[in-house]
Amino acid sequence: MKKSWQITVIILTLFSFTNNSCKKETQKEVTYMEDAIITGSDVRACICCGGLMITFDGDSKPYSGDFRLISNRAMDIGITQFDTFPIYVRVAWKEDTSNVCHHIFITKIARR
């Protein structure tokens, strides 16, 4: 009886350690609005290309500087065929973890 009780305690202790140590890290989301410039559509032909280009460093020229690609569709963030680039915006965003291409997903957007 004592032996089975000790084994039960050991198993429960090991289970609680492994359960507590396997926490999934949550992706940090930028919750504040940042100034950004949507510089245009990415028309390169590669696996991770396509979508809209956005820059956070103030450079309004497409394909120059450090730009990111937006995973949202243009119509979902309020961009129409009548808009001309560059578009000056304030955005809240998070990493798009659904692909390996390091795109971002816009959670809030407002034109400046």
C-alpha positions as CSV (number, residue, x, y, z in Angstrom):
1,M,0.0,0.0,0.0
2,K,2.8,2.4,0.9
3,K,4.7,1.6,-2.3
4,S,1.7,2.3,-4.5
5,W,1.1,5.6,-2.7
6,Q,4.7,6.7,-3.3
7,I,4.6,5.8,-7.0
8,T,1.3,7.8,-7.3
9,V,2.9,10.8,-5.7
10,I,6.0,10.5,-7.9
11,I,3.9,10.2,-11.1
12,L,1.7,13.2,-10.1
13,T,4.8,15.3,-9.3
14,L,6.5,14.5,-12.6
15,F,3.2,15.2,-14.5
16,S,2.8,18.6,-12.8
17,F,6.4,19.6,-13.6
18,T,6.1,18.6,-17.3
19,N,2.7,20.2,-17.6
20,N,3.9,23.5,-16.1
21,S,7.1,23.6,-18.3
22,C,5.3,23.2,-21.6
23,K,3.7,26.5,-21.9
24,K,3.2,27.8,-25.4
25,E,4.7,31.2,-25.9
26,T,2.3,33.8,-27.1
27,Q,3.2,36.0,-30.0
28,K,3.7,39.6,-28.9
29,E,1.2,41.9,-30.5
30,V,1.9,45.6,-31.0
31,T,-1.0,47.2,-29.2
32,Y,-0.1,50.8,-29.9
33,M,-0.5,52.6,-33.2
34,E,2.7,53.3,-35.1
35,D,3.3,55.7,-38.0
36,A,3.8,53.8,-41.2
37,I,3.7,54.2,-45.0
38,I,2.1,51.8,-47.4
39,T,4.3,52.2,-50.4
40,G,2.4,50.0,-52.9
41,S,1.9,46.5,-54.1
42,D,4.7,43.9,-54.2
43,V,4.8,42.6,-57.8
44,R,7.9,40.4,-57.4
45,A,7.6,36.8,-58.4
46,C,8.8,34.7,-55.5
47,I,7.3,32.4,-52.9
48,C,7.1,35.0,-50.1
49,C,6.3,38.0,-52.3
50,G,3.0,39.6,-53.1
51,G,0.6,41.8,-51.1
52,L,1.1,45.3,-49.9
53,M,4.5,46.7,-48.8
54,I,4.7,48.8,-45.6
55,T,7.6,50.6,-44.0
56,F,8.0,52.0,-40.5
57,D,11.1,54.0,-41.1
58,G,9.6,56.9,-43.1
59,D,10.9,55.8,-46.5
60,S,8.1,56.3,-49.1
61,K,9.8,54.7,-52.1
62,P,8.7,51.1,-52.9
63,Y,11.3,48.3,-52.5
64,S,13.7,50.6,-50.6
65,G,14.7,50.5,-47.0
66,D,13.4,48.0,-44.5
67,F,9.9,47.1,-45.6
68,R,7.5,44.4,-44.5
69,L,4.7,42.7,-46.4
70,I,1.1,42.9,-45.2
71,S,-1.0,39.7,-45.1
72,N,-4.3,41.4,-45.1
73,R,-6.2,41.9,-48.3
74,A,-6.2,45.5,-49.5
75,M,-10.0,45.8,-49.3
76,D,-10.0,44.5,-45.7
77,I,-7.9,47.5,-44.6
78,G,-9.8,50.0,-46.6
79,I,-7.6,50.4,-49.7
80,T,-9.4,50.7,-53.0
81,Q,-8.3,50.9,-56.6
82,F,-8.8,54.7,-56.5
83,D,-6.1,55.2,-53.8
84,T,-2.7,56.4,-54.9
85,F,0.5,55.3,-53.1
86,P,2.2,56.1,-50.8
87,I,-0.5,56.0,-48.2
88,Y,0.4,57.5,-44.8
89,V,-1.2,55.5,-42.0
90,R,-1.1,54.7,-38.3
91,V,-1.3,50.9,-37.7
92,A,-1.4,48.4,-34.9
93,W,0.0,45.0,-36.1
94,K,1.2,41.6,-35.2
95,E,3.4,39.0,-36.8
96,D,1.5,36.6,-39.1
97,T,2.4,33.2,-37.8
98,S,0.3,31.3,-40.4
99,N,3.2,31.5,-42.9
100,V,7.0,31.3,-42.8
101,C,7.5,34.5,-44.8
102,H,7.5,37.0,-41.8
103,H,4.6,39.0,-43.1
104,I,2.6,41.1,-40.7
105,F,-1.2,41.3,-40.0
106,I,-2.7,44.7,-39.5
107,T,-5.1,44.7,-36.5
108,K,-6.0,48.5,-36.6
109,I,-5.5,51.1,-39.2
110,A,-6.2,54.8,-39.5
111,R,-5.1,57.2,-42.2
112,R,-3.0,60.2,-41.2
